[in-house]
Amino acid sequence: MDRLAIEGGKPVRNKLLPYGHQWIGEADVQAVIEVLRSDWLTTGPKVGGFERAFADFVGAKEAVAVSNGTAALHAAMYAADIGPGDEVIVPPMTFASSANCIVFQGGTPVFVDVDPDTLLLDPALVEAKITPRTKAIIAVDYAGQPCDYDALRAIANRHGLTLVADACHALGGSYKGRPVGSLADLSAFSFHPVKPITTGEGGMITTDDPGLAQRMRVFRNHGITTDHRQREQQGSWFYEMVDLGYNYRLTDFQCALGLSQLRKLPEWVKRRQEIAQRYNTAFAEIPAVRPLGVRADVSHAYHLYVVRLDLAKLRTTRAEMFAALRAEGIGVNVHYIPVHLHPFYRERFGTGPGLCPAAETAYEQLITLPIFPAMTDKDVSDVLIAVSKVMSACCSQ
Ligand SMILES: Cc1ncc(COP(=O)(O)O)c(C=O)c1O
């Protein structure tokens, strides 16, 4: 396959098309500049403004802004009162943070396998892993598709568990007409540049419970009950640290960027869905390239577009496909190495191959193709041309 770029002459693209990319417009730049010229760079009015707009957007009562998606998950684990001895159920087909947040609080992640078609946490497998120590379930809306929240809610209610959504991929998606962010007790979001909207780094937790929101506001501010601006307004120097917290604050200029980005999100999700539809139509003709299953009751936010390769049919390896597509200028990626296979988890928790067979099998076959709202129709065509060029090279070997 390495012969491809040489024998095939020119690659489809000279400059790599990334798998995901931010889209920053002039309004975003102006929004940030305005805050940079104001008195409040952090703990100022834009934080509450972004939180309110975000909560309204997802139909939640409260939103708490934090410095990144990992901090959002950590705050959610803190709000759920996870501590040493507690077990939390989490799928392995995700970024490490989804499980790391449990360990930050001294808890134990219990990996439960995914549905082989959607790669979302399989509710049918959850109940068997619940023990008297189980305290929460983290559902990961992998690639942007919301999990089966009715099924997970029923399990959580039956066992008195907190239901947490790792919705870092799924902002703008919905389940049975209900927006992501309103489906779990606590929902965590990321605003990393490849995510649905960006603040550079950033995160948010949504909840309908004002008590949990208040707990997380203290947690993101060192465990201190008032912030700098509140003390200034009160004309007081006094503060109390009531618990061990972190500096997980999001700045005002980041919140201004988030507010500006949020206005564009509905259009961006539509564009992602359009691109996914073009891919789906093209791959319907190619049995060796299988898009992941999408349930009929969701609106998929398509943070990622992931396909499974039938490597036997293609007579190649995933590594060769990956290298050949990269050589064609297509910035493919792999999401994810199942978390329970990482050395840290193997060593600390004794996890390893065989624990979650559906995720492990899928991992060997997955490849992520570029999808982001600023992609042009020509960009999408380039991806499809590159895939068919690479495939015909494999099949003619
Ligand atoms: C599913 C998932 N959870 C959590 C995170 C962590 O978000 P952040 O990078 O903002 O800390 C990511 C980001 O990569 C993610 O993809």
The ligand as an SDF file (V2000), in Angstrom:
LIG
                    3D

 16 16  0  0  0  0  0  0  0  0999 V2000
  -15.6880   11.7070   25.1010 C   0  0  0  0  0  0  0  0  0  0  0  0
  -14.7600   12.7390   25.6800 C   0  0  0  0  0  0  0  0  0  0  0  0
  -14.8090   12.9750   26.9970 N   0  0  0  0  0  0  0  0  0  0  0  0
  -14.0170   13.8990   27.5660 C   0  0  0  0  0  0  0  0  0  0  0  0
  -13.1190   14.6440   26.8400 C   0  0  0  0  0  0  0  0  0  0  0  0
  -12.2340   15.6250   27.5250 C   0  0  0  0  0  0  0  0  0  0  0  0
  -12.4260   16.9300   27.0830 O   0  0  0  0  0  0  0  0  0  0  0  0
  -11.2330   18.0030   27.1700 P   0  0  0  0  0  0  0  0  0  0  0  0
  -10.2470   17.6670   26.1150 O   0  0  0  0  0  0  0  0  0  0  0  0
  -11.9240   19.3050   26.9370 O   0  0  0  0  0  0  0  0  0  0  0  0
  -10.6640   17.9120   28.5390 O   0  0  0  0  0  0  0  0  0  0  0  0
  -13.0420   14.4260   25.4600 C   0  0  0  0  0  0  0  0  0  0  0  0
  -12.1050   15.2410   24.6460 C   0  0  0  0  0  0  0  0  0  0  0  0
  -11.3010   14.8240   23.9410 O   0  0  0  0  0  0  0  0  0  0  0  0
  -13.8670   13.4500   24.8680 C   0  0  0  0  0  0  0  0  0  0  0  0
  -13.7910   13.1970   23.5570 O   0  0  0  0  0  0  0  0  0  0  0  0
  1  2  1  0
  2  3  1  0
  2 15  2  0
  3  4  2  0
  4  5  1  0
  5  6  1  0
  5 12  2  0
  6  7  1  0
  7  8  1  0
  8  9  2  0
  8 10  1  0
  8 11  1  0
 12 13  1  0
 12 15  1  0
 13 14  2  0
 15 16  1  0
M  END
$$$$
